[in-house]
Amino acid sequence: MMITITPLEDGYLIENSFLFGNEIVDERYISLKAHANTDDILAKMRQNIIDFPWEYDIAGNYIRAIVGKNNEMNYFVKTKHKKSFAIIQSPKVLDHDELINVQHWVFTDEKVAKKIEQLELDGEKINITWEAIQSV
């Protein structure tokens, strides 16, 4: 059971429900920002913009947001359709226990891939390029 990832100009559309990037926002989707930002958190939550470490339940989707090195956001997502995936930018967050039962590992850095292999974590591994989300 694969997940769909569509590259966009400013990021990625995942499972036709989640946007991952920095500048990309569309109210039809849940926006998972690449970097943490604490400005006006409540207003962003109302707009389905996630860029703060927390646990969220949006429209039946469970999202755990974890901040990593250099303010990079990492996500564990369990969709309302029972798929699970993680977007990992910082290898250190792989030490969190709740990330063990992930079906799909989406990562932006080869260091993350090496850590996934080192920890012998099961699941599909998907390398996405960083260039589309590089601008902060």
Secondary structure, DSSP 8 states (H G I E B T S, - for coil): ----EEEETTEEEETTTEEEESS---TTSEEEESB---TTHHHHHHTTEE-SSEEEEETTEEEEEEE-GGGBEEEEEE-TTS-EEEEES-GGGGG-GGGTT-SEEEESSHHHHHHHHHTT--SEEEE--SGGG---
